[in-house]
Structures are given as structure tokens and as C-alpha cells.
Amino acid sequence: MRYIKQHWLRILVHIACLIPLALLIWDGLHNHLTANPIQEITHRTGKTALILLVLSLLCTPANIVLGIKQALPLRRPLGLYAFFYVCLHLFIFSVLDYGLDWQLIQEAITEKRYVLVGFTAFLLLLSLLCEAERL
């Protein structure tokens, strides 16, 4: 009980970060996705990853500008959940949508700007994760 009182915000962040995944699974099991479910899942995971990434980046300014010290310990879980959703997004894009056809994936990366930006963002997050693990 003492742990919950001390870390209630961190527990809330974990629950809030898992809600989009639970909703995605629920909608998938009950056929509440759109006519193109792969596109819907790709958009949802990408949007969730982007929101969580922005929230993790806002923790430091929230501490510096607003003086909210409770935001600092939330950076890591928010960033890790963002990376989880990015990996899920990339998996859905490359495996479910393109069937691991590397030629099609390479064409998509070179022809579509949003795919190039997403792939670049994945590589940047991967390097941030590797850097954080070394610290």
C-alpha cells in the first residue's frame, strides 16, 4: 500500500500507456476496425507512439518551466512505451502490410516521404535507446 501511495503517478502512466493497446486488441477481437484493418492498426500504433514520444520529451520542460518535479521520473517509462509502439508500428508495416518483401519496403521508403520520416524516427529512437542502456 505504501508503494502505491509513493508511486501512484508512475502506476497511472503504465496503465494509461497500455490502454491504447487494450483498445486495439478489443476492437480487433470484436471486428470494430475499419474496412482496412491493417491501415487502421498502423495509424493507431503510429499515433500512440508519436503522442507518447512528445509526452516523454515534455517532461523536462515541465520540470524546468513549470517546476513539476514529479514529471522527471516519468520520462523513461513514457519513452520506453513510445519505443514499444514504434516497434509495433514498424512490425505491422513491414510484416502485415508488406509481407517482409524487402524490395517493396525499400521502394516505399524511397518513394513515400512519410515512410522515410517514420523509418528515420525509428533509427533515431533506436540510437536513443542504445545510448540510454549504456548510461
N, CA, C and O atoms as CSV, one atom per row, in Angstrom:
chain,resi,resn,atom,element,x,y,z
A,1,MET,N,N,0.824,-1.193,0.000
A,1,MET,CA,C,0.000,0.000,0.000
A,1,MET,C,C,0.868,1.257,0.000
A,1,MET,O,O,0.537,2.258,-0.636
A,2,ARG,N,N,1.981,1.186,0.723
A,2,ARG,CA,C,2.884,2.338,0.782
A,2,ARG,C,C,3.493,2.618,-0.588
A,2,ARG,O,O,3.665,3.773,-0.977
A,3,TYR,N,N,3.820,1.538,-1.322
A,3,TYR,CA,C,4.386,1.686,-2.662
A,3,TYR,C,C,3.402,2.406,-3.579
A,3,TYR,O,O,3.798,3.277,-4.354
A,4,ILE,N,N,2.139,2.051,-3.494
A,4,ILE,CA,C,1.117,2.679,-4.339
A,4,ILE,C,C,0.992,4.161,-4.018
A,4,ILE,O,O,0.840,4.974,-4.930
A,5,LYS,N,N,1.053,4.526,-2.757
A,5,LYS,CA,C,0.956,5.936,-2.372
A,5,LYS,C,C,2.151,6.736,-2.870
A,5,LYS,O,O,2.006,7.898,-3.250
A,6,GLN,N,N,3.331,6.121,-2.871
A,6,GLN,CA,C,4.527,6.834,-3.301
A,6,GLN,C,C,4.641,6.911,-4.817
A,6,GLN,O,O,5.155,7.894,-5.352
A,7,HIS,N,N,4.170,5.891,-5.506
A,7,HIS,CA,C,4.381,5.800,-6.954
A,7,HIS,C,C,3.068,5.785,-7.740
A,7,HIS,O,O,2.984,5.136,-8.782
A,8,TRP,N,N,2.063,6.476,-7.265
A,8,TRP,CA,C,0.756,6.430,-7.915
A,8,TRP,C,C,0.793,7.021,-9.319
A,8,TRP,O,O,0.081,6.550,-10.206
A,9,LEU,N,N,1.610,8.040,-9.531
A,9,LEU,CA,C,1.674,8.665,-10.848
A,9,LEU,C,C,2.342,7.739,-11.863
A,9,LEU,O,O,1.912,7.659,-13.014
A,10,ARG,N,N,3.378,7.051,-11.441
A,10,ARG,CA,C,4.063,6.109,-12.326
A,10,ARG,C,C,3.141,4.943,-12.686
A,10,ARG,O,O,3.132,4.492,-13.831
A,11,ILE,N,N,2.372,4.458,-11.722
A,11,ILE,CA,C,1.410,3.380,-11.983
A,11,ILE,C,C,0.339,3.855,-12.955
A,11,ILE,O,O,-0.068,3.120,-13.855
A,12,LEU,N,N,-0.107,5.077,-12.766
A,12,LEU,CA,C,-1.103,5.658,-13.669
A,12,LEU,C,C,-0.566,5.774,-15.094
A,12,LEU,O,O,-1.297,5.528,-16.054
A,13,VAL,N,N,0.699,6.144,-15.236
A,13,VAL,CA,C,1.321,6.245,-16.562
A,13,VAL,C,C,1.373,4.873,-17.227
A,13,VAL,O,O,1.084,4.754,-18.418
A,14,HIS,N,N,1.737,3.832,-16.471
A,14,HIS,CA,C,1.781,2.483,-17.042
A,14,HIS,C,C,0.395,2.047,-17.517
A,14,HIS,O,O,0.253,1.488,-18.604
A,15,ILE,N,N,-0.596,2.298,-16.717
A,15,ILE,CA,C,-1.966,1.918,-17.107
A,15,ILE,C,C,-2.415,2.714,-18.333
A,15,ILE,O,O,-2.985,2.154,-19.270
A,16,ALA,N,N,-2.156,4.013,-18.320
A,16,ALA,CA,C,-2.575,4.866,-19.438
A,16,ALA,C,C,-1.858,4.488,-20.738
A,16,ALA,O,O,-2.441,4.587,-21.817
A,17,CYS,N,N,-0.613,4.062,-20.640
A,17,CYS,CA,C,0.130,3.682,-21.839
A,17,CYS,C,C,-0.322,2.341,-22.411
A,17,CYS,O,O,-0.128,2.084,-23.599
A,18,LEU,N,N,-0.908,1.502,-21.600
A,18,LEU,CA,C,-1.380,0.201,-22.075
A,18,LEU,C,C,-2.822,0.242,-22.582
A,18,LEU,O,O,-3.272,-0.689,-23.250
A,19,ILE,N,N,-3.539,1.308,-22.271
A,19,ILE,CA,C,-4.938,1.420,-22.711
A,19,ILE,C,C,-5.072,1.401,-24.240
A,19,ILE,O,O,-5.945,0.694,-24.744
A,20,PRO,N,N,-4.255,2.141,-25.002
A,20,PRO,CA,C,-4.404,2.066,-26.471
A,20,PRO,C,C,-4.208,0.657,-27.022
A,20,PRO,O,O,-4.893,0.258,-27.964
A,21,LEU,N,N,-3.274,-0.099,-26.440
A,21,LEU,CA,C,-3.068,-1.479,-26.884
A,21,LEU,C,C,-4.276,-2.335,-26.548
A,21,LEU,O,O,-4.712,-3.146,-27.365
A,22,ALA,N,N,-4.817,-2.161,-25.353
A,22,ALA,CA,C,-6.004,-2.923,-24.959
A,22,ALA,C,C,-7.192,-2.588,-25.860
A,22,ALA,O,O,-7.938,-3.482,-26.258
A,23,LEU,N,N,-7.373,-1.311,-26.182
A,23,LEU,CA,C,-8.465,-0.913,-27.078
A,23,LEU,C,C,-8.272,-1.483,-28.477
A,23,LEU,O,O,-9.235,-1.889,-29.128
A,24,LEU,N,N,-7.033,-1.512,-28.934
A,24,LEU,CA,C,-6.733,-2.065,-30.252
A,24,LEU,C,C,-7.053,-3.559,-30.295
A,24,LEU,O,O,-7.643,-4.046,-31.259
A,25,ILE,N,N,-6.667,-4.270,-29.262
A,25,ILE,CA,C,-6.967,-5.702,-29.198
A,25,ILE,C,C,-8.474,-5.931,-29.093
A,25,ILE,O,O,-9.021,-6.806,-29.764
A,26,TRP,N,N,-9.139,-5.145,-28.256
A,26,TRP,CA,C,-10.591,-5.265,-28.105
A,26,TRP,C,C,-11.310,-5.025,-29.433
A,26,TRP,O,O,-12.183,-5.798,-29.828
A,27,ASP,N,N,-10.933,-3.946,-30.111
A,27,ASP,CA,C,-11.565,-3.639,-31.399
A,27,ASP,C,C,-11.271,-4.710,-32.442
A,27,ASP,O,O,-12.121,-5.025,-33.276
A,28,GLY,N,N,-10.071,-5.265,-32.392
A,28,GLY,CA,C,-9.727,-6.328,-33.336
A,28,GLY,C,C,-10.518,-7.598,-33.087
A,28,GLY,O,O,-10.960,-8.256,-34.029
A,29,LEU,N,N,-10.695,-7.942,-31.823
A,29,LEU,CA,C,-11.449,-9.155,-31.492
A,29,LEU,C,C,-12.943,-9.019,-31.771
A,29,LEU,O,O,-13.623,-10.010,-32.036
A,30,HIS,N,N,-13.448,-7.792,-31.712
A,30,HIS,CA,C,-14.882,-7.576,-31.923
A,30,HIS,C,C,-15.201,-6.968,-33.289
A,30,HIS,O,O,-16.299,-6.453,-33.500
A,31,ASN,N,N,-14.248,-7.027,-34.210
A,31,ASN,CA,C,-14.413,-6.540,-35.584
A,31,ASN,C,C,-14.888,-5.087,-35.635
A,31,ASN,O,O,-15.765,-4.742,-36.427
A,32,HIS,N,N,-14.304,-4.243,-34.787
A,32,HIS,CA,C,-14.646,-2.828,-34.796
A,32,HIS,C,C,-13.593,-1.982,-35.506
A,32,HIS,O,O,-13.590,-0.757,-35.389
A,33,LEU,N,N,-12.708,-2.635,-36.233
A,33,LEU,CA,C,-11.741,-1.887,-37.024
A,33,LEU,C,C,-12.402,-1.520,-38.354
A,33,LEU,O,O,-13.472,-2.033,-38.686
A,34,THR,N,N,-11.774,-0.653,-39.092
A,34,THR,CA,C,-12.371,-0.180,-40.340
A,34,THR,C,C,-12.329,-1.269,-41.409
A,34,THR,O,O,-11.951,-2.407,-41.134
A,35,ALA,N,N,-12.719,-0.909,-42.621
A,35,ALA,CA,C,-12.707,-1.856,-43.731
A,35,ALA,C,C,-11.277,-2.286,-44.073
A,35,ALA,O,O,-11.069,-3.367,-44.624
A,36,ASN,N,N,-10.300,-1.446,-43.748
A,36,ASN,CA,C,-8.896,-1.778,-43.949
A,36,ASN,C,C,-8.229,-1.874,-42.573
A,36,ASN,O,O,-7.652,-0.893,-42.103
A,37,PRO,N,N,-8.299,-3.038,-41.924
A,37,PRO,CA,C,-7.811,-3.139,-40.546
A,37,PRO,C,C,-6.307,-2.930,-40.402
A,37,PRO,O,O,-5.860,-2.391,-39.390
A,38,ILE,N,N,-5.523,-3.340,-41.384
A,38,ILE,CA,C,-4.072,-3.159,-41.280
A,38,ILE,C,C,-3.727,-1.680,-41.267
A,38,ILE,O,O,-2.873,-1.247,-40.494
A,39,GLN,N,N,-4.382,-0.905,-42.116
A,39,GLN,CA,C,-4.141,0.537,-42.137
A,39,GLN,C,C,-4.585,1.182,-40.823
A,39,GLN,O,O,-3.906,2.072,-40.312
A,40,GLU,N,N,-5.703,0.746,-40.281
A,40,GLU,CA,C,-6.197,1.286,-39.011
A,40,GLU,C,C,-5.237,0.982,-37.867
A,40,GLU,O,O,-4.944,1.850,-37.046
A,41,ILE,N,N,-4.752,-0.254,-37.819
A,41,ILE,CA,C,-3.809,-0.635,-36.763
A,41,ILE,C,C,-2.502,0.145,-36.922
A,41,ILE,O,O,-1.920,0.590,-35.934
A,42,THR,N,N,-2.049,0.307,-38.145
A,42,THR,CA,C,-0.817,1.061,-38.401
A,42,THR,C,C,-0.975,2.504,-37.951
A,42,THR,O,O,-0.080,3.049,-37.305
A,43,HIS,N,N,-2.084,3.125,-38.277
A,43,HIS,CA,C,-2.311,4.517,-37.876
A,43,HIS,C,C,-2.416,4.656,-36.357
A,43,HIS,O,O,-1.854,5.584,-35.775
A,44,ARG,N,N,-3.127,3.745,-35.729
A,44,ARG,CA,C,-3.293,3.837,-34.268
A,44,ARG,C,C,-1.975,3.680,-33.525
A,44,ARG,O,O,-1.688,4.435,-32.596
A,45,THR,N,N,-1.170,2.698,-33.934
A,45,THR,CA,C,0.106,2.493,-33.238
A,45,THR,C,C,1.062,3.653,-33.505
A,45,THR,O,O,1.804,4.059,-32.611
A,46,GLY,N,N,1.051,4.186,-34.720
A,46,GLY,CA,C,1.911,5.325,-35.025
A,46,GLY,C,C,1.504,6.575,-34.262
A,46,GLY,O,O,2.355,7.299,-33.746
A,47,LYS,N,N,0.208,6.824,-34.193
A,47,LYS,CA,C,-0.283,7.992,-33.463
A,47,LYS,C,C,0.016,7.879,-31.975
A,47,LYS,O,O,0.420,8.858,-31.346
A,48,THR,N,N,-0.179,6.692,-31.409
A,48,THR,CA,C,0.116,6.478,-29.990
A,48,THR,C,C,1.606,6.664,-29.720
A,48,THR,O,O,1.987,7.278,-28.723
A,49,ALA,N,N,2.446,6.134,-30.604
A,49,ALA,CA,C,3.892,6.294,-30.434
A,49,ALA,C,C,4.284,7.761,-30.469
A,49,ALA,O,O,5.106,8.203,-29.667
A,50,LEU,N,N,3.710,8.512,-31.385
A,50,LEU,CA,C,4.033,9.936,-31.501
A,50,LEU,C,C,3.583,10.701,-30.261
A,50,LEU,O,O,4.323,11.544,-29.755
A,51,ILE,N,N,2.399,10.424,-29.775
A,51,ILE,CA,C,1.894,11.103,-28.569
A,51,ILE,C,C,2.776,10.793,-27.363
A,51,ILE,O,O,3.120,11.694,-26.598
A,52,LEU,N,N,3.144,9.521,-27.189
A,52,LEU,CA,C,3.970,9.147,-26.051
A,52,LEU,C,C,5.370,9.738,-26.155
A,52,LEU,O,O,5.966,10.114,-25.145
A,53,LEU,N,N,5.892,9.819,-27.367
A,53,LEU,CA,C,7.207,10.432,-27.553
A,53,LEU,C,C,7.182,11.905,-27.174
A,53,LEU,O,O,8.083,12.391,-26.491
A,54,VAL,N,N,6.156,12.612,-27.614
A,54,VAL,CA,C,6.030,14.032,-27.274
A,54,VAL,C,C,5.861,14.205,-25.768
A,54,VAL,O,O,6.454,15.110,-25.181
A,55,LEU,N,N,5.057,13.347,-25.135
A,55,LEU,CA,C,4.876,13.433,-23.681
A,55,LEU,C,C,6.183,13.181,-22.935
A,55,LEU,O,O,6.471,13.842,-21.937
A,56,SER,N,N,6.969,12.229,-23.418
A,56,SER,CA,C,8.250,11.965,-22.758
A,56,SER,C,C,9.210,13.133,-22.931
A,56,SER,O,O,10.000,13.429,-22.035
A,57,LEU,N,N,9.143,13.793,-24.077
A,57,LEU,CA,C,10.005,14.956,-24.303
A,57,LEU,C,C,9.539,16.183,-23.531
A,57,LEU,O,O,10.332,17.087,-23.267
A,58,LEU,N,N,8.262,16.223,-23.167
A,58,LEU,CA,C,7.729,17.357,-22.408
A,58,LEU,C,C,8.026,17.282,-20.909
A,58,LEU,O,O,7.806,18.254,-20.186
A,59,CYS,N,N,8.517,16.151,-20.446
A,59,CYS,CA,C,8.771,16.002,-19.004
A,59,CYS,C,C,9.834,16.968,-18.501
A,59,CYS,O,O,9.672,17.550,-17.429
A,60,THR,N,N,10.912,17.151,-19.248
A,60,THR,CA,C,11.976,18.065,-18.811
A,60,THR,C,C,11.513,19.515,-18.799
A,60,THR,O,O,11.735,20.202,-17.802
A,61,PRO,N,N,10.876,20.017,-19.864
A,61,PRO,CA,C,10.370,21.390,-19.788
A,61,PRO,C,C,9.316,21.581,-18.698
A,61,PRO,O,O,9.220,22.660,-18.115
A,62,ALA,N,N,8.524,20.542,-18.420
A,62,ALA,CA,C,7.537,20.650,-17.341
A,62,ALA,C,C,8.233,20.850,-16.003
A,62,ALA,O,O,7.732,21.562,-15.133
A,63,ASN,N,N,9.382,20.223,-15.846
A,63,ASN,CA,C,10.136,20.395,-14.612
A,63,ASN,C,C,10.812,21.763,-14.563
A,63,ASN,O,O,10.752,22.455,-13.547
A,64,ILE,N,N,11.457,22.150,-15.666
A,64,ILE,CA,C,12.224,23.403,-15.675
A,64,ILE,C,C,11.313,24.622,-15.649
A,64,ILE,O,O,11.504,25.523,-14.832
A,65,VAL,N,N,10.333,24.658,-16.533
A,65,VAL,CA,C,9.489,25.844,-16.681
A,65,VAL,C,C,8.402,25.900,-15.615
A,65,VAL,O,O,8.189,26.937,-14.986
A,66,LEU,N,N,7.721,24.785,-15.420
A,66,LEU,CA,C,6.580,24.770,-14.503
A,66,LEU,C,C,6.934,24.295,-13.100
A,66,LEU,O,O,6.132,24.445,-12.178
A,67,GLY,N,N,8.118,23.728,-12.927
A,67,GLY,CA,C,8.534,23.259,-11.617
A,67,GLY,C,C,7.869,21.972,-11.169
A,67,GLY,O,O,7.785,21.706,-9.970
A,68,ILE,N,N,7.400,21.180,-12.099
A,68,ILE,CA,C,6.742,19.916,-11.767
A,68,ILE,C,C,7.810,18.828,-11.709
A,68,ILE,O,O,8.149,18.227,-12.729
A,69,LYS,N,N,8.328,18.583,-10.530
A,69,LYS,CA,C,9.405,17.611,-10.353
A,69,LYS,C,C,8.924,16.170,-10.524
A,69,LYS,O,O,9.727,15.282,-10.811
A,70,GLN,N,N,7.646,15.935,-10.354
A,70,GLN,CA,C,7.096,14.585,-10.484
A,70,GLN,C,C,7.146,14.086,-11.926
A,70,GLN,O,O,6.993,12.891,-12.174
A,71,ALA,N,N,7.362,15.001,-12.881
A,71,ALA,CA,C,7.392,14.610,-14.289
A,71,ALA,C,C,8.695,13.924,-14.676
A,71,ALA,O,O,8.714,13.127,-15.614
A,72,LEU,N,N,9.782,14.220,-13.972
A,72,LEU,CA,C,11.080,13.670,-14.349
A,72,LEU,C,C,11.142,12.140,-14.320
A,72,LEU,O,O,11.668,11.549,-15.262
A,73,PRO,N,N,10.628,11.475,-13.280
A,73,PRO,CA,C,10.695,10.004,-13.293
A,73,PRO,C,C,9.802,9.353,-14.353
A,73,PRO,O,O,9.898,8.147,-14.581
A,74,LEU,N,N,8.947,10.128,-14.995
A,74,LEU,CA,C,8.034,9.572,-15.994
A,74,LEU,C,C,8.637,9.536,-17.392
A,74,LEU,O,O,8.072,8.926,-18.299
A,75,ARG,N,N,9.794,10.195,-17.568
A,75,ARG,CA,C,10.420,10.241,-18.897
A,75,ARG,C,C,10.739,8.853,-19.421
A,75,ARG,O,O,10.415,8.524,-20.562
A,76,ARG,N,N,11.367,8.048,-18.598
A,76,ARG,CA,C,11.809,6.723,-19.048
A,76,ARG,C,C,10.638,5.805,-19.420
A,76,ARG,O,O,10.641,5.244,-20.516
A,77,PRO,N,N,9.631,5.631,-18.542
A,77,PRO,CA,C,8.532,4.753,-18.969
A,77,PRO,C,C,7.793,5.271,-20.194
A,77,PRO,O,O,7.397,4.482,-21.052
A,78,LEU,N,N,7.600,6.573,-20.291
A,78,LEU,CA,C,6.931,7.122,-21.472
A,78,LEU,C,C,7.762,6.871,-22.732
A,78,LEU,O,O,7.219,6.515,-23.779
A,79,GLY,N,N,9.067,7.055,-22.626
A,79,GLY,CA,C,9.941,6.804,-23.770
A,79,GLY,C,C,9.983,5.343,-24.166
A,79,GLY,O,O,10.007,5.022,-25.355
A,80,LEU,N,N,9.993,4.455,-23.189
A,80,LEU,CA,C,10.005,3.021,-23.491
A,80,LEU,C,C,8.690,2.558,-24.108
A,80,LEU,O,O,8.681,1.727,-25.016
A,81,TYR,N,N,7.589,3.095,-23.615
A,81,TYR,CA,C,6.305,2.760,-24.240
A,81,TYR,C,C,6.220,3.337,-25.651
A,81,TYR,O,O,5.658,2.701,-26.543
A,82,ALA,N,N,6.766,4.522,-25.863
A,82,ALA,CA,C,6.807,5.093,-27.214
A,82,ALA,C,C,7.604,4.179,-28.139
A,82,ALA,O,O,7.193,3.921,-29.270
A,83,PHE,N,N,8.751,3.687,-27.651
A,83,PHE,CA,C,9.565,2.781,-28.454
A,83,PHE,C,C,8.821,1.473,-28.719
A,83,PHE,O,O,8.916,0.922,-29.816
A,84,PHE,N,N,8.087,0.975,-27.736
A,84,PHE,CA,C,7.294,-0.241,-27.922
A,84,PHE,C,C,6.277,-0.050,-29.044
A,84,PHE,O,O,6.141,-0.907,-29.918
A,85,TYR,N,N,5.564,1.075,-29.018
A,85,TYR,CA,C,4.562,1.324,-30.057
A,85,TYR,C,C,5.205,1.578,-31.420
A,85,TYR,O,O,4.623,1.235,-32.449
A,86,VAL,N,N,6.387,2.171,-31.437
A,86,VAL,CA,C,7.099,2.352,-32.706
A,86,VAL,C,C,7.498,0.999,-33.278
A,86,VAL,O,O,7.352,0.767,-34.478
A,87,CYS,N,N,7.999,0.106,-32.431
A,87,CYS,CA,C,8.365,-1.234,-32.897
A,87,CYS,C,C,7.141,-1.996,-33.398
A,87,CYS,O,O,7.202,-2.687,-34.416
A,88,LEU,N,N,6.043,-1.866,-32.682
A,88,LEU,CA,C,4.798,-2.498,-33.115
A,88,LEU,C,C,4.339,-1.914,-34.454
A,88,LEU,O,O,3.894,-2.645,-35.339
A,89,HIS,N,N,4.451,-0.612,-34.588
A,89,HIS,CA,C,4.100,0.081,-35.827
A,89,HIS,C,C,4.958,-0.421,-36.992
A,89,HIS,O,O,4.440,-0.719,-38.068
A,90,LEU,N,N,6.266,-0.511,-36.771
A,90,LEU,CA,C,7.175,-0.986,-37.809
A,90,LEU,C,C,6.896,-2.449,-38.151
A,90,LEU,O,O,6.946,-2.833,-39.320
A,91,PHE,N,N,6.606,-3.261,-37.144
A,91,PHE,CA,C,6.281,-4.668,-37.382
A,91,PHE,C,C,5.033,-4.799,-38.251
A,91,PHE,O,O,5.017,-5.570,-39.211
A,92,ILE,N,N,4.005,-4.058,-37.917
A,92,ILE,CA,C,2.760,-4.121,-38.682
A,92,ILE,C,C,2.995,-3.656,-40.113
A,92,ILE,O,O,2.495,-4.267,-41.058
A,93,PHE,N,N,3.759,-2.571,-40.274
A,93,PHE,CA,C,4.055,-2.050,-41.602
A,93,PHE,C,C,4.836,-3.060,-42.433
A,93,PHE,O,O,4.481,-3.335,-43.578
A,94,SER,N,N,5.900,-3.610,-41.855
A,94,SER,CA,C,6.784,-4.460,-42.652
A,94,SER,C,C,6.277,-5.892,-42.798
A,94,SER,O,O,6.465,-6.499,-43.853
A,95,VAL,N,N,5.641,-6.445,-41.773
A,95,VAL,CA,C,5.222,-7.855,-41.836
A,95,VAL,C,C,3.792,-7.994,-42.351
A,95,VAL,O,O,3.548,-8.710,-43.322
A,96,LEU,N,N,2.854,-7.316,-41.708
A,96,LEU,CA,C,1.457,-7.490,-42.104
A,96,LEU,C,C,1.125,-6.779,-43.417
A,96,LEU,O,O,0.424,-7.331,-44.266
A,97,ASP,N,N,1.624,-5.567,-43.580
A,97,ASP,CA,C,1.270,-4.790,-44.762
A,97,ASP,C,C,2.102,-5.183,-45.979
A,97,ASP,O,O,1.557,-5.357,-47.069
A,98,TYR,N,N,3.408,-5.324,-45.806
A,98,TYR,CA,C,4.292,-5.596,-46.946
A,98,TYR,C,C,4.796,-7.030,-46.994
A,98,TYR,O,O,5.517,-7.387,-47.926
A,99,GLY,N,N,4.446,-7.857,-46.029
A,99,GLY,CA,C,4.807,-9.269,-46.056
A,99,GLY,C,C,6.303,-9.541,-46.104
A,99,GLY,O,O,6.733,-10.537,-46.686
A,100,LEU,N,N,7.090,-8.675,-45.504
A,100,LEU,CA,C,8.550,-8.757,-45.482
A,100,LEU,C,C,9.162,-8.830,-46.880
A,100,LEU,O,O,10.230,-9.415,-47.064
A,101,ASP,N,N,8.494,-8.244,-47.852
A,101,ASP,CA,C,9.057,-8.124,-49.201
A,101,ASP,C,C,9.988,-6.918,-49.197
A,101,ASP,O,O,9.545,-5.774,-49.307
A,102,TRP,N,N,11.285,-7.190,-49.070
A,102,TRP,CA,C,12.264,-6.115,-48.862
A,102,TRP,C,C,12.323,-5.157,-50.044
A,102,TRP,O,O,12.614,-3.975,-49.860
A,103,GLN,N,N,12.055,-5.636,-51.239
A,103,GLN,CA,C,12.060,-4.745,-52.397
A,103,GLN,C,C,10.898,-3.749,-52.304
A,103,GLN,O,O,11.077,-2.562,-52.577
A,104,LEU,N,N,9.719,-4.224,-51.922
A,104,LEU,CA,C,8.574,-3.320,-51.756
A,104,LEU,C,C,8.806,-2.336,-50.608
A,104,LEU,O,O,8.455,-1.161,-50.717
A,105,ILE,N,N,9.394,-2.812,-49.514
A,105,ILE,CA,C,9.671,-1.937,-48.374
A,105,ILE,C,C,10.674,-0.868,-48.773
A,105,ILE,O,O,10.511,0.298,-48.413
A,106,GLN,N,N,11.718,-1.251,-49.516
A,106,GLN,CA,C,12.718,-0.284,-49.965
A,106,GLN,C,C,12.092,0.746,-50.902
A,106,GLN,O,O,12.410,1.932,-50.817
A,107,GLU,N,N,11.218,0.310,-51.784
A,107,GLU,CA,C,10.525,1.251,-52.675
A,107,GLU,C,C,9.649,2.202,-51.879
A,107,GLU,O,O,9.598,3.396,-52.174
A,108,ALA,N,N,8.959,1.681,-50.869
A,108,ALA,CA,C,8.094,2.534,-50.044
A,108,ALA,C,C,8.922,3.569,-49.295
A,108,ALA,O,O,8.510,4.722,-49.173
A,109,ILE,N,N,10.087,3.165,-48.791
A,109,ILE,CA,C,10.937,4.100,-48.047
A,109,ILE,C,C,11.465,5.197,-48.962
A,109,ILE,O,O,11.540,6.356,-48.557
A,110,THR,N,N,11.827,4.847,-50.182
A,110,THR,CA,C,12.390,5.861,-51.091
A,110,THR,C,C,11.317,6.714,-51.761
A,110,THR,O,O,11.576,7.872,-52.087
A,111,GLU,N,N,10.123,6.172,-51.974
A,111,GLU,CA,C,9.094,6.913,-52.709
A,111,GLU,C,C,8.161,7.736,-51.817
A,111,GLU,O,O,7.735,8.824,-52.205
A,112,LYS,N,N,7.848,7.232,-50.644
A,112,LYS,CA,C,6.875,7.902,-49.784
A,112,LYS,C,C,7.609,8.617,-48.662
A,112,LYS,O,O,8.321,7.989,-47.879
A,113,ARG,N,N,7.438,9.924,-48.585
A,113,ARG,CA,C,8.160,10.721,-47.590
A,113,ARG,C,C,7.804,10.343,-46.165
A,113,ARG,O,O,8.672,10.307,-45.293
A,114,TYR,N,N,6.532,10.062,-45.924
A,114,TYR,CA,C,6.131,9.741,-44.551
A,114,TYR,C,C,6.745,8.428,-44.080
A,114,TYR,O,O,7.006,8.268,-42.888
A,115,VAL,N,N,6.980,7.492,-44.988
A,115,VAL,CA,C,7.638,6.241,-44.611
A,115,VAL,C,C,9.112,6.505,-44.309
A,115,VAL,O,O,9.670,5.944,-43.366
A,116,LEU,N,N,9.731,7.357,-45.110
A,116,LEU,CA,C,11.128,7.724,-44.869
A,116,LEU,C,C,11.278,8.428,-43.529
A,116,LEU,O,O,12.222,8.152,-42.788
A,117,VAL,N,N,10.362,9.331,-43.211
A,117,VAL,CA,C,10.399,10.028,-41.920
A,117,VAL,C,C,10.179,9.041,-40.774
A,117,VAL,O,O,10.865,9.119,-39.756
A,118,GLY,N,N,9.250,8.133,-40.923
A,118,GLY,CA,C,8.992,7.139,-39.891
A,118,GLY,C,C,10.171,6.205,-39.680
A,118,GLY,O,O,10.510,5.874,-38.544
A,119,PHE,N,N,10.791,5.782,-40.762
A,119,PHE,CA,C,11.947,4.901,-40.643
A,119,PHE,C,C,13.122,5.630,-39.996
A,119,PHE,O,O,13.841,5.054,-39.180
A,120,THR,N,N,13.316,6.897,-40.361
A,120,THR,CA,C,14.370,7.705,-39.747
A,120,THR,C,C,14.097,7.898,-38.259
A,120,THR,O,O,15.016,7.823,-37.443
A,121,ALA,N,N,12.846,8.143,-37.909
A,121,ALA,CA,C,12.478,8.297,-36.496
A,121,ALA,C,C,12.736,7.011,-35.729
A,121,ALA,O,O,13.187,7.052,-34.584
A,122,PHE,N,N,12.456,5.872,-36.344
A,122,PHE,CA,C,12.738,4.599,-35.685
A,122,PHE,C,C,14.232,4.444,-35.418
A,122,PHE,O,O,14.629,4.028,-34.330
A,123,LEU,N,N,15.053,4.775,-36.401
A,123,LEU,CA,C,16.500,4.665,-36.214
A,123,LEU,C,C,16.996,5.618,-35.129
A,123,LEU,O,O,17.895,5.268,-34.364
A,124,LEU,N,N,16.422,6.812,-35.055
A,124,LEU,CA,C,16.809,7.758,-34.007
A,124,LEU,C,C,16.396,7.249,-32.628
A,124,LEU,O,O,17.168,7.346,-31.674
A,125,LEU,N,N,15.194,6.711,-32.520
A,125,LEU,CA,C,14.753,6.158,-31.238
A,125,LEU,C,C,15.594,4.949,-30.840
A,125,LEU,O,O,15.875,4.744,-29.659
A,126,LEU,N,N,15.991,4.157,-31.818
A,126,LEU,CA,C,16.834,3.009,-31.539
A,126,LEU,C,C,18.188,3.449,-30.995
A,126,LEU,O,O,18.719,2.844,-30.063
A,127,SER,N,N,18.740,4.503,-31.581
A,127,SER,CA,C,20.018,5.009,-31.080
A,127,SER,C,C,19.869,5.620,-29.687
A,127,SER,O,O,20.764,5.483,-28.854
A,128,LEU,N,N,18.743,6.293,-29.427
A,128,LEU,CA,C,18.497,6.822,-28.081
A,128,LEU,C,C,18.361,5.708,-27.056
A,128,LEU,O,O,18.849,5.828,-25.933
A,129,LEU,N,N,17.703,4.633,-27.441
A,129,LEU,CA,C,17.543,3.506,-26.530
A,129,LEU,C,C,18.897,2.872,-26.225
A,129,LEU,O,O,19.184,2.542,-25.074
A,130,CYS,N,N,19.726,2.703,-27.247
A,130,CYS,CA,C,21.054,2.121,-27.034
A,130,CYS,C,C,21.905,3.026,-26.161
A,130,CYS,O,O,22.658,2.540,-25.317
A,131,GLU,N,N,21.797,4.323,-26.350
A,131,GLU,CA,C,22.552,5.284,-25.534
A,131,GLU,C,C,22.074,5.258,-24.082
A,131,GLU,O,O,22.884,5.340,-23.159
A,132,ALA,N,N,20.778,5.146,-23.883
A,132,ALA,CA,C,20.230,5.109,-22.521
A,132,ALA,C,C,20.654,3.846,-21.789
A,132,ALA,O,O,20.848,3.867,-20.574
A,133,GLU,N,N,20.799,2.745,-22.521
A,133,GLU,CA,C,21.218,1.495,-21.899
A,133,GLU,C,C,22.671,1.532,-21.473
A,133,GLU,O,O,23.058,0.856,-20.520
A,134,ARG,N,N,23.485,2.322,-22.177
A,134,ARG,CA,C,24.902,2.416,-21.818
A,134,ARG,C,C,25.109,3.253,-20.563
A,134,ARG,O,O,26.110,3.082,-19.867
A,135,LEU,N,N,24.179,4.155,-20.265
A,135,LEU,CA,C,24.342,5.035,-19.113
A,135,LEU,C,C,24.110,4.343,-17.832
A,135,LEU,O,O,24.211,4.958,-16.771
